[in-house]
Structures are given as structure tokens and as C-alpha cells.
Amino acid sequence: MAHVQKFTAKQAGHIMAHCDRSATNISNEKIDRNRTALNYNLAQQQQPMKQSDFMKKRLSEIKVQKRDDVNVMCDWVITAPQDVQKSHSRLFFESAYNFMAERYGAENVVSAHVHMDET
């Protein structure tokens, strides 16, 4: 299952903090903080910068209207099907990441966090 949501620059900071778990007030009750260390970012080697720094840099390289209501980032949530074995989940998410990076350009990927801490 895949879901996409668009964000303005102002909103993007909140979703990036949620994704990398740097937010202090996460209201998602499905997050088990004891499992957060199991999360990983598939884009870490391709894009090692802090997410907000990368987004600012990337937006400076392309033409973007300077308005508060302009969407500057999309957040894709990709959920592994229930029939994917735990031993194959990383391969599933790597394949999904490779597909998205090829489709939208690896140079546009801010991060690719896999959350193993959500129930």
C-alpha cells in the first residue's frame, strides 16, 4: 500500500521531524520508542545531509514560487504487505526506494526512513 501527501515549506519541517524521530512531541500512539533504534534511512548514503538543509539546497537549485501555499515536498508512506516475511522486509523497502528514486530522481529524495517502531 502506498499513500502520498503534499507539504508546504512550513509543514515540511514537521513531517521531517516525525520521519527522523527528532520531534519531541509525537502524538502517534502507534510508535514504540523502545523500537526506534531499529529504524533506518535507505537514502543515508545518497543524501547524508540534514533533511532541512538538503531541502533548502535543493529548492535553491530549482524554480519554486515564493508563496506560503506552494507545496515543496511530497511524503510517500509505503507499507509492506502482510504476506512479506520479516526476513524479506528490508529487500521490499530497498526495492520500493529504488523504484521511487528512479521515478522521481535520486537527487530529489530528502530521506527514505523505514519505521520499524510502529505497530
N, C-alpha and C positions, 0 to 999 in steps of 0.2 A: 504494500500500500504506500502511496506517495501523496503528499499534500504540500502545496506551496502557498506562502503568504508573502505579501509585499510590504516593505517598510520605508518610511521616510528616514532622512538622516537622524532626526531627533529620536525616532523609535528604534533605529538600528542599534544604538548603544545598549538598550535594554535587552534585546534578543541576543546580542553577542555576549553579554554578561551572563545570561541564562545558559547559553551554549557552552561556554568555557567554565561555568560554575563559579565565576568570580563574584556574582551577585550575592549580597549578604542576606537579602530578604526574598528568598524564593518561596512563593506560595504554593508551588506544585507539591501536593501531598504524596504524589507517586514517586518522589525521589527519596532513595535511601542513602543518606550521607555516608553510611558505613561502606557503601559500594562505589563511591565516587572515584576512588583511586583506580578502578577498573576501566574508567572511560579512556578513550584515546582519540586523537585527531589524525585522520588519514592525510590531511593536507600539510602536516607539520614540515615535511622536508621541502615541498614545493613552495610553501608560503610560511616561513618561520617568524614573520613579524607579528607584533601585537595586532590583533584584529582591527582595532580602531585606526591605528597608524597605517595599516595596509589599505583600509577603505579610503582614508583621506588621500593617500598617494595615488591610488587607482582612479579616484574621482577627478584628481587634478590632471590626469592623462587623457581623459575623455571629455566630450562636450556634455555638460549637465546644466540644466536650467537652475538658476539661483532662486528657487522658491521653496517655501517650507512644506508645500504639499506634494513635492516631486518624490516619487519612490526611487530610492537609490540602491536598494538591496532586496533580494528575494531569499527567503528561508525555506529550504526544502526539508521536509521531515519524511524520511524513508523508513518504513517499518519492515523488518524481516517477517516473511510468512511463518506461521506457526509450525509448518512442516520442515523448516530449515533446522537441521540439527545444530545444537550448540557448538559442536566441533567445526561446523562449516559457516558459522555466523560471520567470522572475520572475512572469509572469502566472499560471502554475499555482499558485505558492505564495501569491500575493496572493488568489487565488480560494479556496484552502483556508483561509487565515487568515480571510477574510471569513465563510466558512461557519461556522467554529468560533466566531468572536466572536459571530455572530448566534445560534448554537445555545446557547452556554453563557453569553453575556453578555460584552460587551467589558470590563465593569467587573471581570470575573474573570480576565482574561488577564494573566498575570505577564510573559510575553515571548513572542516568536514568532521565534526565531532560525532563520535559514536558513544551513546549514553548507555552504559551497562548498569547504571544505578537506578533506572526507572523500572517500576513494576508493571 
